[in-house]
Amino acid sequence: MLKDKNILLGVTGGIAAYKSPALVSALRKEGANVKVVMTPSACEFITPLTMQTMSNNPVHVETFNQLSNMDVEHISLAKWADIIVVAPATANTIAKFANGICDNLLTTVLMASRSKIIFAPAMNTYMLKSDANIKNMETLKERGVKILATASDILACNDIGEGKMLEPLEILEEIDEALTQKDLSGKRFLITAGPTVESIDPVRYISNHSSGKMGYALAKMAKYRGAEVTLISGPTNIKPPKTDKFVSVTSTQDMFEAVKNNFSDCDVLIKAAAPADFRPKVRAEEKIKKDKDAPNSIELEGNIDIAKYFGEIKDKQIMVGFAAESIDEIKYGMAKLKKKNLDMIVVNNIKAQGAGFKSDTNIASIIDREGNIDYLKKMDKKDLANIILNRVKNLF
């Protein structure tokens, strides 16, 4: 949750500085307040005017500028920031901060900092892996500085390897996680997401329109909030969030087995997946040809009801279910809550605009065991995930 957070961005002298304006833009779109400190070398790659335009704030470069007020600049900036992010972070700036050298405004602000600090390194592979740089980064980690990973790609020098700075949206996610309160620390979440696939033959299958976005949002926010997260996912077209354990499955039976293998260790099971209720009774080993001998129908049999199975055997676990309905969602949701012995269920009408499969938003209602109903407005699935997690936290 970056809205109204004060983020101080340090930009150092590397070619990856061209990504810094995009990072500022992304942060401001999330509602953050952004100020920028540039080293003199950074000004050789991008102009302060560019960063001023993107941040809508004056850019700070010189240590000894004449003060426009009585604030001591490096101290006031350090006090203002909820977090300081250095992106790109060159080997030079990493070395200076690790060894207490304050010879420009940015390193002076860093030395005066009392907030969280993130470095996003960007440099040649051999510089990144040099003994000196590794030692300097380890020194900073020991002081609590978060050093982000780098990507492996072709670099500006035409070498291929590690050292490329992460993309702005990846850095934004790291900032968001760092600033999120860790109120679920010590809790273990098992979350299912996405559809399942039941094969008819080697080509065709039965599935549904679930995108996995809601389950992925829940896993992402639970991890942000300090939980230990295992995510079990059917096939999706989206990048999995960062979790402690990711299990990829295909069929409903696969998903059941994966949940069974992890259930006893979890405190919370959130069944956000949409597993197929039925599967073909017989799977053809070869592709069924479209000719006069092709079957006119496919005989189906029921899959195991995963939520019902674990609702019946749960001990200490809190269980949250989902119900996607096309009519009478509250009625069907309440019935499902009781039948499957859930602690809470999230229901929505898939025909409502902005609430269906593949949407980035949802319009849901939350029903608890006592029958209390919380009707929610249309919102981003990330925001809904946090509301659900808040309800879960209140059940501990």
C-alpha positions as CSV (number, residue, x, y, z in Angstrom):
1,M,0.0,0.0,0.0
2,L,2.0,2.9,-1.3
3,K,-0.6,5.6,-1.1
4,D,0.7,8.7,0.8
5,K,4.1,7.0,1.5
6,N,7.2,9.2,1.2
7,I,9.7,7.6,-1.1
8,L,13.1,9.1,-1.7
9,L,14.7,7.8,-4.9
10,G,18.5,8.0,-5.2
11,V,19.8,7.9,-8.8
12,T,23.4,7.1,-9.4
13,G,25.6,7.3,-12.5
14,G,24.8,4.2,-14.6
15,I,23.1,3.6,-17.9
16,A,20.2,2.0,-16.0
17,A,19.3,5.5,-14.9
18,Y,17.1,5.6,-18.0
19,K,14.6,3.4,-16.1
20,S,14.4,5.7,-13.1
21,P,11.8,8.1,-14.6
22,A,9.5,5.1,-15.2
23,L,9.9,4.0,-11.6
24,V,8.9,7.5,-10.4
25,S,5.9,7.4,-12.7
26,A,4.8,4.0,-11.4
27,L,5.2,5.1,-7.7
28,R,3.1,8.2,-8.3
29,K,0.4,6.2,-10.0
30,E,0.2,4.2,-6.7
31,G,-0.3,7.5,-4.8
32,A,3.2,7.8,-3.3
33,N,5.0,11.0,-2.7
34,V,8.4,10.9,-4.5
35,K,11.5,13.1,-4.1
36,V,14.7,12.5,-6.0
37,V,18.4,12.8,-5.1
38,M,20.8,12.5,-8.1
39,T,24.6,12.1,-7.9
40,P,26.5,14.4,-10.2
41,S,27.4,11.3,-12.4
42,A,23.7,10.5,-12.7
43,C,23.2,13.9,-14.4
44,E,25.4,12.7,-17.2
45,F,22.8,10.1,-18.1
46,I,19.5,11.8,-17.5
47,T,18.7,15.4,-16.6
48,P,17.4,16.7,-13.2
49,L,14.6,18.3,-15.2
50,T,13.3,14.9,-16.3
51,M,13.2,13.7,-12.8
52,Q,11.6,16.9,-11.6
53,T,8.9,16.7,-14.2
54,M,8.1,13.0,-13.3
55,S,8.2,13.5,-9.5
56,N,6.6,17.0,-9.4
57,N,9.2,18.0,-6.9
58,P,12.6,19.8,-7.0
59,V,15.5,17.4,-7.6
60,H,18.4,17.5,-5.2
61,V,21.9,17.2,-6.6
62,E,24.4,19.6,-4.9
63,T,25.4,19.2,-1.3
64,F,26.2,22.8,-0.8
65,N,23.2,24.5,-2.5
66,Q,22.2,27.7,-0.9
67,L,19.3,26.8,1.5
68,S,15.9,28.1,0.6
69,N,14.8,27.6,4.2
70,M,16.6,26.8,7.4
71,D,16.4,23.0,6.9
72,V,19.7,21.2,6.6
73,E,19.0,19.4,3.3
74,H,20.5,16.0,3.9
75,I,18.9,15.7,7.3
76,S,15.5,17.0,6.2
77,L,15.4,14.5,3.3
78,A,16.4,11.6,5.6
79,K,13.7,12.6,8.1
80,W,11.1,12.9,5.3
81,A,11.6,9.5,3.8
82,D,9.6,6.4,4.8
83,I,12.0,4.5,2.6
84,I,15.1,5.3,0.5
85,V,15.5,3.4,-2.8
86,V,18.7,3.7,-4.8
87,A,18.0,2.7,-8.4
88,P,20.3,2.2,-10.1
89,A,22.9,1.5,-7.4
90,T,26.4,1.5,-8.9
91,A,29.4,-0.4,-7.4
92,N,30.8,3.0,-6.5
93,T,27.8,4.1,-4.4
94,I,27.6,0.7,-2.8
95,A,31.2,0.9,-1.8
96,K,30.9,4.4,-0.5
97,F,27.9,3.6,1.7
98,A,29.4,0.3,2.9
99,N,32.5,2.2,4.0
100,G,31.0,5.3,5.4
101,I,32.1,7.7,2.7
102,C,29.9,10.8,2.3
103,D,31.3,12.8,-0.6
104,N,28.0,13.7,-2.3
105,L,24.4,14.5,-1.3
106,L,23.1,11.0,-1.8
107,T,25.7,9.2,0.3
108,T,25.3,11.9,3.0
109,V,21.5,11.4,3.1
110,L,22.0,7.6,3.3
111,M,24.4,8.1,6.2
112,A,21.8,10.2,8.0
113,S,18.9,7.8,7.2
114,R,16.6,6.4,9.9
115,S,14.3,4.6,7.4
116,K,14.3,1.4,5.4
117,I,16.8,1.3,2.5
118,I,16.7,-0.7,-0.7
119,F,19.5,-0.9,-3.3
120,A,18.8,-2.0,-6.9
121,P,22.2,-2.8,-8.3
122,A,23.1,-2.3,-11.9
123,M,26.6,-3.0,-13.3
124,N,28.8,-5.3,-15.4
125,T,28.7,-9.0,-14.4
126,Y,32.3,-9.1,-13.3
127,M,31.9,-5.9,-11.2
128,L,28.8,-7.4,-9.6
129,K,30.6,-10.6,-8.7
130,S,34.0,-9.1,-7.7
131,D,35.2,-9.9,-4.2
132,A,35.1,-6.3,-3.3
133,N,31.5,-5.7,-4.4
134,I,30.3,-8.9,-2.8
135,K,31.9,-7.9,0.5
136,N,30.4,-4.4,0.3
137,M,26.9,-5.8,-0.4
138,E,27.2,-8.3,2.5
139,T,28.2,-5.4,4.8
140,L,25.1,-3.5,3.8
141,K,22.9,-6.5,4.2
142,E,24.2,-7.0,7.7
143,R,23.1,-3.4,8.5
144,G,19.6,-4.1,7.3
145,V,19.8,-2.8,3.7
146,K,17.8,-4.8,1.3
147,I,19.9,-5.6,-1.8
148,L,17.7,-6.6,-4.7
149,A,18.7,-9.3,-7.2
150,T,19.7,-8.4,-10.8
151,A,18.5,-9.9,-14.0
152,S,20.6,-11.9,-16.5
153,D,20.6,-10.4,-20.0
154,I,22.8,-8.7,-22.6
155,L,24.3,-5.7,-20.8
156,A,25.2,-2.2,-22.1
157,C,28.8,-3.3,-22.6
158,N,27.6,-6.3,-24.7
159,D,28.5,-8.8,-22.1
160,I,25.9,-11.4,-21.3
161,G,25.2,-12.2,-17.7
162,E,23.9,-10.9,-14.4
163,G,24.0,-7.2,-13.5
164,K,20.9,-5.8,-15.3
165,M,18.8,-3.7,-13.0
166,L,15.3,-5.0,-12.3
167,E,12.4,-3.4,-14.2
168,P,10.6,-0.5,-12.5
169,L,7.4,-2.5,-11.7
170,E,9.6,-5.2,-10.1
171,I,11.3,-2.6,-7.9
172,L,7.9,-1.1,-7.1
173,E,6.7,-4.5,-5.8
174,E,9.8,-4.7,-3.6
175,I,9.1,-1.3,-2.2
176,D,5.5,-2.2,-1.5
177,E,6.5,-5.3,0.3
178,A,9.1,-3.5,2.4
179,L,6.5,-0.9,3.5
180,T,3.7,-3.4,4.3
181,Q,3.1,-4.1,8.0
182,K,4.0,-7.7,8.8
183,D,0.9,-8.4,10.8
184,L,0.6,-12.0,9.6
185,S,4.2,-13.0,10.6
186,G,4.4,-16.5,11.9
187,K,1.2,-17.7,10.2
188,R,1.3,-20.3,7.5
189,F,-1.1,-19.9,4.6
190,L,-2.0,-22.5,2.0
191,I,-3.7,-20.9,-1.0
192,T,-5.1,-22.5,-4.1
193,A,-5.7,-20.6,-7.4
194,G,-6.6,-20.9,-11.0
195,P,-8.6,-23.6,-12.9
196,T,-7.9,-27.3,-13.3
197,V,-7.8,-29.2,-16.5
198,E,-9.4,-32.6,-17.2
199,S,-8.2,-34.3,-20.3
200,I,-10.6,-35.8,-22.8
201,D,-7.8,-37.0,-25.1
202,P,-4.2,-35.8,-25.7
203,V,-5.6,-32.6,-27.4
204,R,-8.9,-31.7,-25.8
205,Y,-9.9,-31.0,-22.2
206,I,-12.6,-29.7,-19.9
207,S,-11.8,-26.6,-17.9
208,N,-13.2,-23.2,-16.9
209,H,-12.5,-19.5,-17.3
210,S,-10.7,-18.9,-14.0
211,S,-7.6,-16.8,-14.5
212,G,-6.0,-17.3,-11.0
213,K,-5.8,-13.6,-10.4
214,M,-7.8,-13.6,-7.1
215,G,-5.7,-16.5,-5.6
216,Y,-2.5,-14.9,-6.8
217,A,-3.5,-11.6,-5.2
218,L,-4.2,-13.3,-1.9
219,A,-0.8,-15.2,-2.0
220,K,1.0,-12.0,-2.9
221,M,-0.6,-9.9,-0.1
222,A,-0.2,-12.6,2.5
223,K,3.5,-12.8,1.7
224,Y,3.8,-9.0,1.8
225,R,2.2,-9.1,5.3
226,G,4.8,-11.6,6.6
227,A,3.0,-14.9,6.3
228,E,4.7,-18.1,5.1
229,V,2.8,-18.8,1.9
230,T,2.4,-22.0,-0.2
231,L,0.6,-21.4,-3.4
232,I,-1.0,-24.3,-5.3
233,S,-2.0,-23.3,-8.8
234,G,-3.7,-24.8,-11.8
235,P,-2.6,-23.6,-15.3
236,T,-2.7,-19.8,-15.7
237,N,-1.3,-17.2,-18.1
238,I,0.0,-14.9,-15.3
239,K,3.3,-14.7,-13.5
240,P,3.2,-16.4,-10.1
241,P,3.8,-14.0,-7.2
242,K,6.8,-14.5,-4.9
243,T,5.9,-17.1,-2.3
244,D,7.8,-19.6,0.0
245,K,6.6,-22.6,-2.1
246,F,4.8,-22.8,-5.4
247,V,3.2,-26.0,-6.6
248,S,2.0,-26.3,-10.2
249,V,-0.9,-28.8,-10.8
250,T,-3.1,-29.8,-13.7
251,S,-6.1,-31.8,-12.7
252,T,-8.5,-31.6,-9.7
253,Q,-7.0,-34.8,-8.4
254,D,-3.5,-33.2,-8.7
255,M,-4.7,-30.2,-6.7
256,F,-6.3,-32.4,-4.0
257,E,-3.1,-34.4,-3.6
258,A,-1.1,-31.1,-3.3
259,V,-3.4,-29.7,-0.7
260,K,-3.3,-33.0,1.2
261,N,0.5,-32.9,1.3
262,N,0.6,-29.4,2.8
263,F,-2.6,-29.2,4.8
264,S,-1.4,-30.4,8.2
265,D,1.3,-27.7,8.3
266,C,-0.9,-24.7,7.5
267,D,-2.9,-22.4,9.8
268,V,-5.1,-21.1,7.0
269,L,-6.4,-22.8,3.8
270,I,-7.9,-20.4,1.3
271,K,-9.6,-22.2,-1.6
272,A,-9.6,-19.5,-4.3
273,A,-9.1,-22.1,-7.1
274,A,-11.9,-23.2,-9.4
275,P,-11.3,-26.9,-9.7
276,A,-13.4,-28.8,-12.3
277,D,-16.4,-30.5,-10.7
278,F,-16.4,-33.3,-13.4
279,R,-13.9,-35.2,-15.5
280,P,-14.3,-37.6,-18.4
281,K,-14.9,-41.2,-17.1
282,V,-12.6,-42.5,-19.8
283,R,-9.6,-40.6,-21.2
284,A,-8.8,-41.5,-24.8
285,E,-5.1,-42.4,-25.3
286,E,-5.2,-41.1,-28.9
287,K,-6.8,-38.0,-30.4
288,I,-10.5,-38.6,-31.1
289,K,-11.0,-38.2,-34.8
290,K,-13.9,-36.1,-36.2
291,D,-15.5,-38.7,-38.3
292,K,-18.6,-41.0,-38.4
293,D,-17.1,-43.1,-35.5
294,A,-16.6,-40.1,-33.2
295,P,-18.8,-40.3,-30.0
296,N,-21.8,-38.0,-29.7
297,S,-21.3,-37.6,-26.0
298,I,-18.7,-37.8,-23.3
299,E,-19.6,-39.7,-20.1
300,L,-18.5,-37.7,-17.0
301,E,-17.9,-38.6,-13.4
302,G,-17.6,-36.4,-10.4
303,N,-14.2,-35.1,-9.0
304,I,-13.5,-35.0,-5.3
305,D,-14.9,-32.0,-3.5
306,I,-11.6,-30.6,-2.1
307,A,-13.1,-27.9,0.1
308,K,-15.7,-30.4,1.6
309,Y,-13.0,-33.1,2.2
310,F,-10.7,-30.7,4.2
311,G,-13.6,-29.0,5.9
312,E,-14.6,-32.3,7.4
313,I,-11.1,-33.2,8.7
314,K,-9.8,-29.8,9.7
315,D,-8.6,-29.3,13.3
316,K,-7.0,-26.0,14.0
317,Q,-7.1,-24.6,10.5
318,I,-9.1,-21.7,9.4
319,M,-10.8,-22.3,6.0
320,V,-11.9,-19.8,3.5
321,G,-13.9,-20.7,0.5
322,F,-15.1,-19.0,-2.7
323,A,-18.4,-19.3,-4.6
324,A,-18.8,-17.9,-8.1
325,E,-22.4,-18.0,-9.0
326,S,-24.7,-16.6,-11.7
327,I,-27.9,-16.3,-9.6
328,D,-28.7,-16.2,-5.9
329,E,-25.1,-16.0,-4.9
330,I,-25.8,-15.2,-1.2
331,K,-28.2,-18.2,-0.9
332,Y,-25.8,-20.6,-2.6
333,G,-22.9,-19.2,-0.7
334,M,-24.5,-19.7,2.7
335,A,-25.4,-23.3,1.8
336,K,-21.8,-24.0,0.6
337,L,-20.4,-22.4,3.8
338,K,-22.4,-24.8,6.0
339,K,-22.1,-27.9,3.8
340,K,-18.3,-27.6,3.6
341,N,-17.7,-26.5,7.2
342,L,-16.0,-23.3,6.2
343,D,-15.2,-20.4,8.5
344,M,-15.8,-17.8,5.9
345,I,-16.9,-17.7,2.2
346,V,-16.4,-15.0,-0.4
347,V,-19.2,-15.0,-3.0
348,N,-19.7,-13.1,-6.2
349,N,-22.0,-13.0,-9.2
350,I,-19.9,-13.8,-12.3
351,K,-22.4,-12.0,-14.5
352,A,-21.9,-8.6,-12.7
353,Q,-19.8,-6.2,-14.7
354,G,-16.3,-6.0,-13.2
355,A,-16.7,-9.2,-11.2
356,G,-16.3,-12.0,-13.6
357,F,-13.4,-14.3,-14.5
358,K,-10.2,-12.7,-15.9
359,S,-11.2,-9.3,-14.5
360,D,-8.7,-7.3,-12.4
361,T,-11.6,-6.2,-10.2
362,N,-14.2,-8.0,-8.2
363,I,-17.6,-7.3,-6.6
364,A,-17.8,-9.7,-3.7
365,S,-19.7,-10.3,-0.4
366,I,-18.1,-12.0,2.6
367,I,-20.2,-14.4,4.8
368,D,-19.0,-15.7,8.1
369,R,-20.1,-18.7,10.2
370,E,-22.7,-16.6,12.1
371,G,-24.3,-15.6,8.8
372,N,-23.1,-12.1,8.9
373,I,-22.8,-10.6,5.4
374,D,-20.5,-7.8,4.3
375,Y,-21.5,-6.5,0.9
376,L,-18.5,-4.9,-0.7
377,K,-18.2,-2.4,-3.6
378,K,-16.3,-3.0,-6.8
379,M,-12.6,-3.0,-6.1
380,D,-9.2,-4.2,-7.3
381,K,-8.5,-7.8,-6.4
382,K,-5.4,-6.7,-4.4
383,D,-7.6,-4.6,-2.2
384,L,-10.2,-7.4,-1.8
385,A,-7.3,-9.7,-0.9
386,N,-6.3,-7.4,2.0
387,I,-9.9,-7.2,3.2
388,I,-10.2,-11.0,3.2
389,L,-6.8,-11.3,5.0
390,N,-8.0,-8.8,7.6
391,R,-11.1,-11.0,8.3
392,V,-8.8,-14.0,8.6
393,K,-6.5,-12.2,11.0
394,N,-9.5,-11.5,13.3
395,L,-10.2,-15.2,13.5
396,F,-6.8,-16.1,15.0
